[in-house]
Amino acid sequence: MKKASEVTFITNNLKEAYQELEDGKFEDKELFKFINRAKADLLENPLCGIHVPNRLIPEEYTKNYCVSNLWKYDLPDGWRLLYTLAGDELKIVAVILEWLTHKEYEQRFNY
């Protein structure tokens, strides 16, 4: 598997929320570190997460972002990072859709 050329965020608002974590309270700073580690892992191997079957992709993602593939990366402390892959033979881009607590993840996927 090729390395990802880039890891980005689906919206500027999400990118800003990520950047704000760095200066937040202790828990926010920890989450920022977890996401940074995930970004580094995704650059090295974009398939390092767990593939979510297409039938389980929440309609919100397909409707709002035209997501046709979804991956879950387990972060420490029960957090989940959801991302999709885009690109072609020359470039792979891992696009972060959101990060959720385990409880929010269960609600998003109706578990």
KEZA-979008 format. One line per field, with one value per residue (C-alpha): residue number from 1; residue in three letters; y negated, x negated, z; chain. Coordinates in steps of 0.1 Angstrom, whole numbers, plus 5000, padded with zeros to 4 digits. Layout:
n NUM_...
res ala_...
py Y_...
px X_...
pz Z_...
chain A_...
//
This chain:
n 1_2_3_4_5_6_7_8_9_10_11_12_13_14_15_16_17_18_19_20_21_22_23_24_25_26_27_28_29_30_31_32_33_34_35_36_37_38_39_40_41_42_43_44_45_46_47_48_49_50_51_52_53_54_55_56_57_58_59_60_61_62_63_64_65_66_67_68_69_70_71_72_73_74_75_76_77_78_79_80_81_82_83_84_85_86_87_88_89_90_91_92_93_94_95_96_97_98_99_100_101_102_103_104_105_106_107_108_109_110_111
res met_lys_lys_ala_ser_glu_val_thr_phe_ile_thr_asn_asn_leu_lys_glu_ala_tyr_gln_glu_leu_glu_asp_gly_lys_phe_glu_asp_lys_glu_leu_phe_lys_phe_ile_asn_arg_ala_lys_ala_asp_leu_leu_glu_asn_pro_leu_cys_gly_ile_his_val_pro_asn_arg_leu_ile_pro_glu_glu_tyr_thr_lys_asn_tyr_cys_val_ser_asn_leu_trp_lys_tyr_asp_leu_pro_asp_gly_trp_arg_leu_leu_tyr_thr_leu_ala_gly_asp_glu_leu_lys_ile_val_ala_val_ile_leu_glu_trp_leu_thr_his_lys_glu_tyr_glu_gln_arg_phe_asn_tyr
py 5000_4966_4939_4911_4879_4858_4859_4832_4822_4824_4787_4756_4756_4791_4781_4751_4772_4795_4766_4752_4785_4776_4747_4762_4778_4809_4834_4813_4812_4850_4854_4832_4855_4885_4870_4860_4896_4908_4883_4896_4932_4924_4908_4939_4963_4949_4984_4986_4980_5005_5004_4998_5018_4995_5006_4991_4957_4931_4913_4880_4888_4899_4871_4842_4853_4880_4905_4938_4955_4950_4960_4959_4953_4961_4934_4938_4933_4946_4918_4927_4909_4914_4908_4915_4920_4901_4899_4920_4941_4911_4895_4908_4883_4893_4870_4867_4864_4862_4876_4889_4903_4940_4931_4906_4932_4957_4931_4922_4958_4967_4994
px 5000_4988_4983_5008_4997_5017_5040_5066_5099_5133_5141_5122_5144_5132_5096_5101_5116_5086_5062_5081_5076_5039_5045_5075_5077_5056_5081_5082_5044_5044_5069_5048_5018_5039_5051_5015_5004_5033_5024_4988_5000_5024_4995_4975_5004_5038_5053_5042_5078_5107_5128_5164_5187_5205_5239_5230_5218_5241_5263_5250_5216_5229_5254_5232_5197_5204_5184_5181_5156_5152_5125_5124_5092_5094_5078_5069_5095_5124_5122_5129_5115_5135_5119_5123_5098_5097_5073_5059_5028_5006_5020_5039_5055_5069_5097_5107_5145_5147_5136_5161_5163_5172_5207_5211_5198_5224_5251_5238_5239_5271_5254
pz 5000_4991_5018_5019_5003_5027_5057_5057_5073_5056_5065_5077_5108_5117_5111_5133_5160_5158_5161_5191_5210_5213_5235_5254_5288_5296_5280_5248_5246_5250_5223_5201_5207_5199_5166_5157_5162_5140_5113_5113_5111_5083_5063_5067_5060_5050_5056_5092_5104_5104_5072_5078_5055_5030_5043_5077_5065_5081_5056_5070_5055_5021_5019_5031_5019_4992_5012_4994_5018_5056_5080_5118_5137_5174_5196_5233_5260_5238_5212_5175_5145_5112_5079_5042_5015_4982_4953_4925_4916_4921_4953_4983_5006_5040_5049_5085_5089_5127_5160_5186_5220_5221_5232_5203_5179_5191_5186_5151_5141_5159_5181
chain A_A_A_A_A_A_A_A_A_A_A_A_A_A_A_A_A_A_A_A_A_A_A_A_A_A_A_A_A_A_A_A_A_A_A_A_A_A_A_A_A_A_A_A_A_A_A_A_A_A_A_A_A_A_A_A_A_A_A_A_A_A_A_A_A_A_A_A_A_A_A_A_A_A_A_A_A_A_A_A_A_A_A_A_A_A_A_A_A_A_A_A_A_A_A_A_A_A_A_A_A_A_A_A_A_A_A_A_A_A_A
//
